[in-house]
């Protein structure tokens, strides 16, 4: 049995409006090679200028990851020749990254572990290469985009832990508003490093799996690589230190190139950028950007609202969803509002969002505002409307953009609590369902009697358009059927 050592290098595109060292627009999906200028294309004689907003966002992530932000930080040139970086070097950080010595606590799916963060450093991204047959196309729109790299220590041991790390990190940066986390667009991507060795013998020979664009592929790639390296060692062979790619069609890794070392990049200080020394105002802006992070919020909400771990995990998946929930609960005036709102939010409302093709983040523009949902839940909790009417009302709120109370009044959907009206409906049903009533009164099978009772309650509710109070219906039926329920 071998011990595995897993470390991640996660790259996130920061949501700065412009690139990190020039004023070109930073956006995904624009016409190729339109967001470029002499600076990001590396023309001779040009001078980079640091995007202070990108630096602030990077420090916000570092602070959220419990990192130390140094008094001085600077940039280096990382030398390499590759077609997607025309100047043959990348401006990055090496000796003094903006975030140092932090950690992220993993919690969930039976995993509880602290993963140390080695560093967070800010750099410019490279362009994008598109390969088609024997032709390679180059799009430099991405060249120079603000990229924050988060490097962990090799503290993880299974692919499942790495998968959870990326999912928690993605949720965190979305909460902070510094990255959209769209792995399919490349705005969050990961390289995974893994080695195995006999327990107690320390790190083995490291293999890097490059450019994994989903947390699931991270898990699959790492677990495959642990098995592959174990088979090599069992056969008396040596693991080659190299970079490999994940083949999602064959569910296996494949060699890409031998792994380079840091000295191969010949780092030296970037001569065109001054040392950055964050002042009190800058650090105050970083602190002002902090929000209650997902794990802390989920823990608080579970305790405050008496919700299950599964419920708060789903609600806290997106900050906009959690904000919506808490605003609705605060506006409602019935004791069990949190329970009722969570049920509606995680069933009917999520279904309506999915059906409309809207992301849960779009709930901020939902016609069923938190105030309107609170109004509806209050009416339900006070017995003024039924659950069926709630669903019908939500549909009309979305269609007509009206308040629930106005819709319910307009359609006369208020719940019927008048016993005289309910008794009349009960008598009408018992007359038309004489056979069911007779069986209810004569059948000795409790299960069958309960079934018939539920059938009759349903008939009365149907006769009143779903508006009668179900508890009153059952009570009046029991009296009329001489307690046979």
N, C-alpha and C positions, 0 to 999 in steps of 0.2 A: 504494500500500500504506500502510495506516494503522497506527499504534501504539496498542494498547489499554491502558487503565489501570483495573485492577479492585481495588476495596476491599470488604471485607465488614464487616457489623455482625451479629455472631452473638449471639443471646440464649439464655441457658440458665437453666432453673429449678433453683435450688439445692435440695438434698434436706433442708433444714431442716424440722423437724416442724411449725413454726408460721410464720405470715407474718412479713414483715420488720419491721413496726412495730406489730404487735399479737399477741395470743395465739390467734388463730383457727387452726384446723387447716388445714394446707397439704396437700391431697390431690387427685388427679385422679379424676374420675368420680363424686363424691358428688352427692346430690340438689341441684339448683340452688338457690342462695341460702340454703344452710344453714350454710356456713362464713363467716359475716359478723358484724360487730359495729359499734358506733358509730364506732370508729377507722377501720376500712378502708372504711366507708360515708361517712366524711367529715362526721359530725354536728358541729354547732357546739360549741366548747368542749372537744373531746377532745384528748388529747396522745399523740403517737406515742412509742414506746420502741424503740430499736434492738435487733434480735435479734443478739446477739453471735456466735451460731453461724453465721448467714448471713454476717456480716462475716469470720469465720475462713475459711469455705469460699471466699469470694471471693478472699481473700488467698492461699489455697492454689493456686487456679488462676493467679493473677497470678504467684506464685513459679514455678510449672511453666512459665509462658510467659516466664520470664526477665525479668520486669518489676521495676522499682524500686517498693518500697512506701514511700510518703512518711512522714515523721515526724508529719505532721498531715493529716487528711482530713476533709471535711465534706460536708453535703448541701445541695442547693438545691431550691427549688420551680420546677418547669417548668410554666408556665401554658398551658393550652389547654382549649377547651371540646369535650367529646365525651361521648356518653351512657354509655360504659363506665367513666368515672371521675367519680363523682358530685360530688367536691369541686372539680372544674374545675382541678385541678393535680395533678402527679405529683411525689412526692419522689424525687429523682435526684441524681446527682453531675455537676458540670460543671467547676468551676475546679480541683478537687483530687481526681481519681479515685483509688481505692485501689491501682491498678496502672498504672504509666507506663513507656513506652519499653522494650518487650520485643521478643521475636521468637519465631517458630516455624519450624523447618527442615522443609521438605517433602522427602520422599524416597519414590520409588516410581514405577512405570509410566513410566520414562524421565525423570522430573521430579526435579530437585535444585535447590532454591531456598530462600533465606531470606526469609521474609515478616515485615516489621517490625510489631509490635503498637503502635498509637498509645496505647491505654489500655484498662483494664478498669474499669468503674464499676458500682456496686451501685444498684439502684433497685427500686421496687415495680411489679409488673405491673398492667395494666389488666384489667377484666372481659372477658367474652366476649359478643359479639353473634351471635345466630342469626337469619338472615333467612329468612322463609318467605312468598313472595308479597308482599303489601303490608304484612305484619306483621313487626316486628323484636322479638325477645325478648332479654332481658338476664339474664345469669347473673354475679353478682358474687363467686362463690366464688374466682375467680382474682385478683380485685382485691386488691392488697397482697401477693401471693406474691413471695418473694425472687427477683429477676431480676438476673443478671449479664450485662452487655453487653460484648462483646469487639470492639473496633474496630481494624481493620488499616489500615496505610498502603496506598495504591494501587499495590502492588508486583506484583500478578499480571497476566498478559496474556492468559490463555486460560481458558475455562470449565472445562477439565480441571484446571487448577491450583487453582481455587476449590473444585471438587468434592473434590480430595484434601485441601485444607486442612480442610474441614468434617469429612471422614471421620477425619482424624488427630486433630482437636480432640475429636470425639465419643468416640473410643477413649480419649483422654487423660483426659477428665472422668469417664468410667466407671471407669477404673483408679483415679482419685483418690477415687472414691466420693462425688462431690459433685453428680452429675446422672445420671439414668438414660438420657439421650440419646434418648428416644423422640420422634422427629420427627413421627410420625403423631399423637401426643398433644399436640404443641406445646411439649414441655419443652425442645426445642432447635429453634430456627428462625432463619432468616437473612434479612437484607435485603442486596442486592448493589448496589453503586454502580459504574457503568462509564461511561467517556468514551473517545473516540478522537481522535487528532490526527495530523498529519504527523510522522514521526520527528524527534525533536529539538526539537519545538515545545512540549513540555510538555502539561499536562492540557487536555482539551477540555471541552465542556459536559456536566456530570454528569447521568446519569439513574439513578434508584433503582428497583430491582425489589423489590417489597415482599412480605413474608410467604411466603418459599419454604420448603416443609416437607419437602423431600428434597434430598439432595446432587445427585441426578441432575437435578432441576428447576433447581437453581442453574447447573449446567453448560449445560443446554439454553437457559435464559433468557438467560444471558450471551452465549453464542455467537450466538443469534438477534439480540440487541440490537446486537452488534458489526457484524453484517451490515446490519441496518436503518440504523444510524447512518452506516455507510459509503456506503450507497446515497443517503442524503439529501445528504451532502457531495459526492458525485460529481455529483449533479443541481444543485449550486449552492445548496442549501437550508440552513437553519440547524437544528441540533438543539435542541429545546426542553428546557430544564432542568425536569424533571418527575418525578413518581412514577408508576410503571407496575406493573401486575399481570401475573403469568404465567398464561396460559390453557392449562392442561394438555390440554384437549380439542382445541384448535386449534393447539397448539405455537407460540404467539406471545405477545408482550406486548401489553398494551392500556393506554391512558391511564387514570390514576386521579385525579390532581390535580396542579397545579403545585407545585413543590418549595419548601417553606418554608425560611427561614434560621434560624440559632440565635437571632438577635435577636428573631425573632417570638415566641419562647417567654418572653421577659422573665424570665430567670432572676434569682432573688435568694436569699440564704442562708436556709435553713429556720430560722425563729426558735425552734422548739420542740425542736430537737435540738442538743446540744452538739458541739463539735469533737471528733473521735475521735483520740486519740493512742495508737497501739499501744505497749504496754510490753514489757519483756523476756519476761514470762511468755506474753503473747499471741503474740509472734513465735516463741517456743519451741514453742508448740502448733501453729503453722503449719508449722514445720520438721518436727515429729514426724509430721505427716500426709503428708509426701512419700513417694512410693514410686518404685521403678524404673519409669520411663515406657516406653511401648510400643516406641518406636524403639530406645532404648538396650537394652531387654531382648531384642528380636529380634536385634540385632547381637551381643550377648553369647552368646545361645543358639546362633546359627548357628556361631559360632567354637568354643564349648565342646562342643557336641554333634555338630558336623560335619553339620548339617542344611542343606537347600537354603533359599534365600530364600523360596520359595513355602511350604515346610513351616512355617518359623518365623512367617511372616506369618499363616498360618491358626491356628497354635497361640496366637499372641499377640493374636488378635482380641479375646478376652475374658480378663481377668485371672484369673478362676476357672479357665479352661481351662489357661492357662500354669502356674498354681500346681499344678494337678492333675498336669500332665505332669512338672514338676520333682520333685514329691514322689514320684511313681511311679519315676522314674529313680533317685533317691537310694536307694530301698528295694530295687531290683533288684540282683542280684549276677552278672550276665553282662556281658561287655565291650560287646556291641552292643545293650544295653538301650534306649538312646535311639532308635536306628533302629527297633527292633521296636515300642516303645511309640508312637512317632509314627505309624507305619503303622496300628496298631490304632486310635489316637485319631482319625485323620483319615479313617478308612473305617468300620469296623464300629461304633465307639462313637458317632461323630457321627450315623451313620445311625440307631442305636437311640434317641438323644436326639430326633432329628427325628421319628421314627416315633411316639414317645410324646408329641409335642407340647411337649417341654420345651425351654426356652432353654438354650444352652450354659452359662450362669451356674448353672443348676440342677445342674451336675455335682458341686457340693460335697455334694449330698444323694444322690448316685448310690450304689446298692448295690454297684456294682463300685468300691470305694474304691481309692485309689492303692496301698495296701498289697496289696490282693487282685490288682490288675492286675500289680504287680511280681512277686508270687508266681507268677502264671500265665506271665508272660514269662520268668522265670527257669527254670521247668520246660520251656518251649519251647526256650530257648537251650541247655539242658543235654541236650536230646534225649529228655526224659521224656514229652512229649506231642507230638502233631502239630498242624499249623496247623488242620486240620479240627476236632480235639478242642477247641482253644482257642475257636473260635467257638461250639461246642455248650456249652462250659462257661460262657461269658459269658452265654448265654441263661438257663441254669439259676441262675447267681448272681443275676441280676436277678429271676427268678421265685421262688426259694426263700430268698434272702438267706443263703447259706452260703458258706464259704470255698472257693476252687477246689480245693485239695488234698482236702477232704472229698468234694466232688462227684465228682472223678476216681476216688478210691478206692471210693466207693459204687457207681459204674457200671463199675468195672474198665476205665477208659479209658487206663490208662498205656500208653506206647508199647512195642511189642514189639521187642526187640533180640535175642531168642534165635534164633540162626541155624537151629536144628533146627526150630523152629516156622515160621520163614519159608520154609525149604526145602520143608517139607511143603505149604505153600500154593502155592509156585512149581510143584511137581510136579503138583499138582491142576489148576492153571490150564493148564499146558502140555499135559496130557492132554485137557482139554476144548477147548483152542484149538489143536489139531494143525494145522489148515489155516493159521492165522496163523503158527505156528512154521515150517512148511514154506516159506511165502512169505518169511519173514525170512531163512531159510538160503539161498534160491535167488535172491532179487531183487537185481539189481545196482544199483538206484537208491537212493542214500544217503538221499534225502529220504523215500522210501517206507519204508525200513527203520527210520528214526528214528520215523516215525509208528506203525509196528507195535510197535516197542519201547515207546513211550509207552503204547500201548493195553494191552500185556501188564502193564506196571507198574501201570496203573490197575486192571486186573482183580485183581492180587494184593492191592493195597491194599483194594479192595472186599471181597475174600474175608476180610480180617482186620479188617473194620469200620473201616478207616482208621487202625488203630493201629500197623501195621508201619512201621518206619523206612524211608522212601523210598530213602535211599542204600543201605541194606543190601538192600532188595528188588531194586534195579537191579543191584547187584553179584552177588547170587546168581542172578538171571536170566541175566546175561551168562555166568556159569560154566556154567549148565545148558544154555544155547543155544550153547555152544562159541564164545563171543566174537563172535557175529553182530550185535551191536548196533552 
